[in-house]
């Protein structure tokens, strides 16, 4: 009698959330943690259809990706139940984004509508779980590495002609609040200092201004033009295909940017990140590659006003001294000017590979805790890795 092999169990990581790239990378990390702990498990990932689904298709540990064509977050735009029609109902396991259980998102109508529909649609054999928690078995702190396409790498090599060193720069994130990011004048200071320190390096200005329903970089074309004119080493890499931009970061010696979800991609391709910290969110995604978080003086430049746990909106000055309009003090030109020596020192540590991953985290988390005046709950990190480095 021939013994029949039982089919492997199935898991759906329901990581639908707002569409910035960083949240897609979070979902990929969770999927990897489950696959590592359960190599025979068939792991699928569900994402907002407007996020960077292309990255999930670079991950061989994911058996199936579901890009749900329901993308509204604050408002209900379409029928989430209809959008879920292409997702199988029956699973052995379903784990969902932990934010689905957070009261602070109760007013986000699209978010709530999607998870209400998902709870009706999905029918797991086992009780519904939370991404990053057990069951099923989960192995935290896995290093996600993206194997990029040959076309993307070839395009990046053509841009950085002759194999010269390169520094990738993201000027801003996708928040509509331009005051959360350095001004053009501040970027002129930063890029000028980097060009003087690394005169042979190409400075790749990466971002996206095209409006196509996905995230965009909140800088004006006039700002980009001014920076390109001011720095002969700068190369306009805006609005190139996503995988080509990721390949440009992979080919760079360093990524410099304020906190943006897209910056998380640097660690997935082995490139260190120098984060100009001080916006609404602190750096919390660490993936085996050094990150230097340039934290402002918390007494002079308050930072990190993410929602929940009693946080207050960041102060905004009506007119920064550079004349470019409103700015949070933590992103003011005065703060950038003061921290420029540390920025250059950090760039040297990272480019010269003199800062290890372990040392970077051991240095960062105590300073982050100090910025939160000792509040460990607010100093959160992906997979709670900070708990290993906090006193």
C-alpha positions as CSV (number, residue, x, y, z in Angstrom):
1,X,0.0,0.0,0.0
2,X,1.4,3.4,-1.0
3,X,1.5,5.9,1.8
4,X,0.1,9.2,0.8
5,X,2.1,12.3,1.6
6,X,0.2,14.9,3.5
7,X,0.1,18.4,1.9
8,X,2.2,21.1,3.6
9,X,0.4,23.5,5.8
10,X,-0.4,27.0,4.4
11,X,0.1,30.4,6.0
12,X,-1.2,33.8,4.8
13,X,0.6,36.9,6.2
14,X,-2.1,39.5,5.8
15,X,0.0,42.6,5.9
16,X,-2.3,45.0,4.2
17,X,-1.5,48.6,5.3
18,X,-0.7,52.0,4.0
19,X,1.3,51.8,0.8
20,X,4.8,53.3,1.6
21,X,7.6,50.9,0.7
22,X,8.8,50.3,4.2
23,X,5.6,48.6,5.2
24,X,5.9,46.1,2.3
25,X,9.4,45.3,3.6
26,X,8.0,44.7,7.1
27,X,5.6,42.1,5.6
28,X,8.5,40.4,3.8
29,X,10.5,40.2,7.0
30,X,7.6,38.6,8.8
31,X,7.1,36.1,6.0
32,X,10.8,35.2,6.1
33,X,10.6,34.6,9.9
34,X,7.8,32.1,9.5
35,X,9.4,30.3,6.6
36,X,12.7,30.1,8.4
37,X,11.0,28.5,11.4
38,X,8.9,26.2,9.2
39,X,10.7,25.3,6.0
40,X,7.9,23.1,4.8
41,X,5.2,25.7,5.4
42,X,3.7,27.3,2.2
43,X,3.9,31.0,3.0
44,X,1.9,33.6,1.1
45,X,1.8,37.4,1.6
46,X,-1.1,39.8,1.1
47,X,-0.2,43.5,0.4
48,X,-1.9,46.7,-0.5
49,X,-1.9,46.7,-4.3
50,X,-0.4,50.2,-4.4
51,X,2.7,49.3,-2.5
52,X,6.0,47.8,-3.7
53,X,4.7,44.4,-4.7
54,X,7.7,44.0,-7.1
55,X,10.0,43.4,-4.1
56,X,7.9,40.5,-2.9
57,X,8.5,38.8,-6.2
58,X,12.2,38.8,-5.6
59,X,11.8,36.6,-2.5
60,X,11.9,32.8,-3.3
61,X,10.7,32.0,0.2
62,X,7.2,33.5,-0.6
63,X,5.0,31.0,-2.5
64,X,2.3,33.5,-3.6
65,X,1.8,37.3,-3.4
66,X,-1.6,38.8,-3.4
67,X,-1.7,42.5,-4.4
68,X,-5.2,43.5,-3.3
69,X,-6.7,46.2,-5.5
70,X,-8.2,48.0,-2.5
71,X,-5.8,50.8,-1.6
72,X,-7.7,53.5,0.3
73,X,-6.4,54.0,3.9
74,X,-8.1,57.0,5.4
75,X,-11.2,56.7,3.2
76,X,-13.1,53.8,1.7
77,X,-12.5,53.8,-2.0
78,X,-14.2,50.8,-3.6
79,X,-15.4,47.5,-2.1
80,X,-12.8,45.6,0.0
81,X,-14.9,42.4,-0.2
82,X,-14.8,42.5,-4.0
83,X,-11.0,43.3,-3.9
84,X,-10.5,40.1,-1.8
85,X,-12.3,37.9,-4.3
86,X,-9.0,36.7,-5.8
87,X,-7.6,35.6,-2.4
88,X,-8.4,32.0,-1.3
89,X,-10.6,31.8,1.7
90,X,-9.2,28.6,3.3
91,X,-5.9,28.6,5.0
92,X,-4.3,26.6,7.8
93,X,-2.9,29.7,9.4
94,X,-3.6,33.5,8.9
95,X,-1.6,36.1,10.8
96,X,-2.4,39.8,10.3
97,X,-0.8,43.1,10.7
98,X,-0.8,44.0,14.4
99,X,-2.1,47.4,13.6
100,X,-5.5,45.8,12.9
101,X,-5.9,45.6,16.6
102,X,-4.8,49.1,17.5
103,X,-7.5,51.5,18.7
104,X,-5.5,54.5,17.5
105,X,-6.4,53.5,13.9
106,X,-10.2,53.4,14.5
107,X,-10.7,56.6,12.5
108,X,-8.9,55.3,9.4
109,X,-12.1,54.3,7.5
110,X,-10.4,52.4,4.6
111,X,-8.1,50.5,7.0
112,X,-11.0,49.4,9.2
113,X,-13.2,48.5,6.2
114,X,-10.4,46.3,4.7
115,X,-9.8,44.3,7.9
116,X,-13.5,44.0,8.6
117,X,-13.9,42.5,5.1
118,X,-10.8,40.3,5.6
119,X,-12.2,38.9,8.8
120,X,-15.3,37.8,7.0
121,X,-13.5,36.5,3.9
122,X,-10.6,34.5,5.4
123,X,-11.3,31.2,7.1
124,X,-8.2,29.8,8.8
125,X,-8.2,26.4,10.3
126,X,-6.4,27.7,13.4
127,X,-7.3,30.9,15.4
128,X,-6.3,34.2,13.7
129,X,-2.8,35.3,14.8
130,X,-0.6,38.4,14.7
131,X,2.3,38.8,12.4
132,X,5.6,38.3,14.2
133,X,4.0,36.2,16.9
134,X,3.5,32.5,17.4
135,X,1.8,30.2,16.5
136,X,2.9,29.0,14.0
137,X,6.6,29.0,14.9
138,X,8.4,32.2,14.1
139,X,12.1,33.0,14.0
140,X,12.8,36.7,14.6
141,X,15.7,38.8,13.4
142,X,16.1,37.2,10.0
143,X,18.1,39.0,7.4
144,X,16.1,39.8,4.3
145,X,18.2,40.0,1.1
146,X,16.7,40.9,-2.3
147,X,18.1,39.3,-5.4
148,X,17.7,42.0,-7.9
149,X,17.1,41.6,-11.6
150,X,20.0,41.7,-14.1
151,X,18.3,44.5,-16.0
152,X,18.1,46.7,-12.9
153,X,21.8,46.1,-12.0
154,X,22.9,46.8,-15.6
155,X,21.0,50.1,-15.6
156,X,22.6,51.0,-12.3
157,X,26.1,50.2,-13.6
158,X,25.5,52.3,-16.7
159,X,24.5,55.2,-14.5
160,X,27.6,54.9,-12.3
161,X,30.0,54.8,-15.1
162,X,33.5,53.4,-14.6
163,X,32.7,51.7,-11.3
164,X,33.2,55.0,-9.4
165,X,32.1,55.2,-5.8
166,X,28.5,56.4,-5.3
167,X,26.4,57.9,-2.6
168,X,22.6,57.5,-2.9
169,X,20.4,60.3,-1.5
170,X,16.7,60.4,-0.7
171,X,15.8,64.0,-0.2
172,X,12.4,63.4,1.5
173,X,9.8,60.9,2.3
174,X,6.2,60.7,1.2
175,X,4.6,62.8,4.0
176,X,2.6,65.7,2.7
177,X,4.3,67.8,5.5
178,X,7.4,69.2,3.7
179,X,8.5,70.8,7.0
180,X,9.4,67.3,8.3
181,X,12.4,67.1,5.9
182,X,15.6,69.2,5.3
183,X,15.2,72.2,3.1
184,X,17.0,72.8,-0.2
185,X,19.5,75.0,1.5
186,X,20.2,72.3,4.1
187,X,20.6,69.7,1.3
188,X,23.1,72.0,-0.4
189,X,25.2,72.1,2.8
190,X,25.0,68.3,3.1
191,X,25.7,67.5,-0.5
192,X,28.5,70.1,-0.7
193,X,30.2,68.6,2.3
194,X,29.9,65.0,1.0
195,X,31.2,66.1,-2.4
196,X,34.2,67.8,-0.8
197,X,34.9,64.7,1.3
198,X,34.4,62.3,-1.6
199,X,35.2,64.2,-4.8
200,X,35.2,61.1,-7.0
201,X,31.8,59.9,-5.9
202,X,28.6,60.1,-7.9
203,X,25.8,61.5,-5.8
204,X,22.6,59.8,-6.9
205,X,19.4,61.8,-6.2
206,X,16.7,59.1,-6.0
207,X,13.0,59.7,-5.7
208,X,9.7,59.8,-7.4
209,X,7.6,62.8,-8.5
210,X,5.2,61.0,-10.9
211,X,1.7,60.7,-9.5
212,X,0.4,57.2,-10.2
213,X,-1.3,56.2,-7.0
214,X,1.8,55.1,-5.2
215,X,4.1,57.0,-2.9
216,X,5.9,60.1,-4.1
217,X,8.8,62.2,-2.8
218,X,7.7,65.5,-1.4
219,X,10.1,67.8,-3.1
220,X,9.4,70.2,-5.9
221,X,11.0,70.0,-9.3
222,X,12.5,73.4,-8.6
223,X,14.3,72.0,-5.5
224,X,15.7,69.1,-7.4
225,X,16.9,71.4,-10.2
226,X,18.6,73.7,-7.7
227,X,20.5,70.8,-6.1
228,X,21.6,69.4,-9.5
229,X,22.8,72.8,-10.6
230,X,24.7,73.3,-7.3
231,X,26.5,70.0,-7.3
232,X,28.2,68.8,-10.5
233,X,28.6,65.3,-9.0
234,X,24.9,64.9,-8.6
235,X,22.9,62.7,-11.0
236,X,19.1,62.9,-11.5
237,X,17.7,59.4,-10.8
238,X,14.1,60.5,-10.1
239,X,11.2,58.5,-11.6
240,X,13.3,55.6,-12.7
241,X,11.7,52.1,-12.3
242,X,11.6,51.0,-8.7
243,X,13.9,48.0,-9.2
244,X,16.4,50.2,-11.0
245,X,16.4,52.6,-8.1
246,X,16.9,49.8,-5.6
247,X,19.8,48.6,-7.8
248,X,21.3,52.1,-7.7
249,X,21.2,51.9,-3.9
250,X,22.8,48.4,-4.0
251,X,25.6,49.8,-6.2
252,X,26.2,52.7,-3.7
253,X,28.6,52.8,-0.8
254,X,26.1,54.7,1.3
255,X,22.5,55.9,1.5
256,X,21.8,59.3,3.1
257,X,18.3,60.3,3.9
258,X,15.8,61.4,6.5
259,X,13.5,58.7,7.9
260,X,11.6,57.2,5.0
261,X,10.2,53.7,4.4
262,X,12.0,53.5,1.1
263,X,15.3,53.9,3.0
264,X,14.7,50.5,4.7
265,X,15.5,48.9,1.3
266,X,19.2,49.8,1.7
267,X,19.7,47.0,4.3
268,X,18.1,44.4,2.0
269,X,20.8,45.0,-0.6
270,X,23.7,45.4,1.8
271,X,24.1,49.2,1.7
272,X,24.6,51.1,5.0
273,X,22.1,53.9,5.8
274,X,23.0,57.2,7.4
275,X,19.6,58.5,8.6
276,X,19.1,62.2,9.3
277,X,16.8,61.5,12.2
278,X,14.4,63.7,13.9
279,X,11.0,63.5,12.1
280,X,7.8,61.9,13.4
281,X,9.3,58.4,13.5
282,X,12.6,57.0,14.8
283,X,14.6,54.4,13.0
284,X,13.2,50.9,14.0
285,X,13.9,48.6,11.0
286,X,17.3,46.8,11.4
287,X,18.3,44.0,9.0
288,X,21.9,43.0,9.5
289,X,23.5,46.1,7.8
290,X,24.8,49.0,9.8
291,X,22.6,52.1,10.3
292,X,23.8,55.3,11.8
293,X,21.0,57.4,13.1
294,X,22.0,61.1,13.3
295,X,19.9,62.0,16.3
296,X,19.4,65.7,17.1
297,X,19.8,67.1,20.6
298,X,16.5,66.1,22.2
299,X,16.4,69.1,24.5
300,X,16.9,71.7,21.7
301,X,15.3,69.8,18.8
302,X,12.4,67.7,20.0
303,X,11.6,64.8,17.7
304,X,9.4,61.7,17.2
305,X,5.8,62.7,17.4
306,X,4.3,59.4,16.1
307,X,0.7,58.9,17.0
308,X,-0.3,57.1,20.2
309,X,1.1,56.8,23.8
310,X,0.5,60.5,24.6
311,X,2.7,61.9,21.8
312,X,2.3,65.5,20.8
313,X,2.7,67.0,17.3
314,X,6.1,68.4,16.6
315,X,6.6,72.1,16.9
316,X,6.7,73.9,13.5
317,X,8.4,77.3,13.1
318,X,6.6,79.6,10.6
319,X,9.8,80.6,8.8
320,X,13.2,78.9,9.1
321,X,16.2,81.2,8.9
322,X,17.0,80.0,5.4
323,X,13.8,81.6,4.2
324,X,12.3,78.4,2.8
325,X,9.2,78.5,4.9
326,X,7.9,76.3,7.8
327,X,10.2,73.7,9.3
328,X,10.4,71.6,12.4
329,X,13.3,72.7,14.6
330,X,14.8,69.2,14.3
331,X,15.0,69.7,10.5
332,X,16.0,73.4,10.6
333,X,19.1,74.6,8.8
334,X,20.6,75.5,12.2
335,X,20.3,71.9,13.4
336,X,21.7,70.5,10.1
337,X,24.6,73.0,10.2
338,X,25.5,72.0,13.8
339,X,25.3,68.3,13.1
340,X,27.3,68.4,9.8
341,X,30.6,67.3,11.4
342,X,28.9,64.3,12.9
343,X,27.2,63.5,9.6
344,X,30.6,63.5,7.8
345,X,32.1,61.3,10.6
346,X,29.3,58.9,10.3
347,X,29.7,58.7,6.5
348,X,33.3,57.8,7.0
349,X,32.5,55.1,9.6
350,X,30.0,53.5,7.2
351,X,31.8,53.9,3.9
352,X,35.0,52.6,5.4
353,X,33.2,49.7,7.1
354,X,34.5,50.8,10.5
355,X,31.1,50.4,12.2
356,X,29.7,46.9,12.7
357,X,26.0,46.1,12.8
358,X,26.2,45.1,16.5
359,X,28.1,48.3,17.4
360,X,25.7,50.4,15.5
361,X,22.7,49.1,17.5
362,X,24.6,49.1,20.8
363,X,25.3,52.8,20.2
364,X,21.8,53.7,18.9
365,X,19.3,52.3,21.3
366,X,20.6,53.9,24.5
367,X,20.6,57.3,22.7
368,X,17.1,56.7,21.4
369,X,15.9,55.8,24.9
370,X,17.4,59.0,26.2
371,X,15.5,60.9,23.5
372,X,12.3,59.3,24.9
373,X,13.3,60.2,28.4
374,X,13.5,56.6,29.4
375,X,10.1,55.5,28.0
376,X,10.9,52.0,26.7
377,X,7.4,51.5,25.2
378,X,8.0,54.4,22.7
379,X,11.5,53.1,21.7
380,X,10.0,50.2,19.8
381,X,11.8,48.3,17.0
382,X,10.9,45.6,14.5
383,X,11.0,42.2,16.1
384,X,11.8,44.0,19.4
385,X,15.5,43.8,18.6
386,X,16.1,46.9,20.7
387,X,15.4,44.9,23.8
388,X,18.8,43.3,23.3
389,X,20.6,46.6,23.5
390,X,18.6,48.6,26.0
391,X,19.8,48.8,29.6
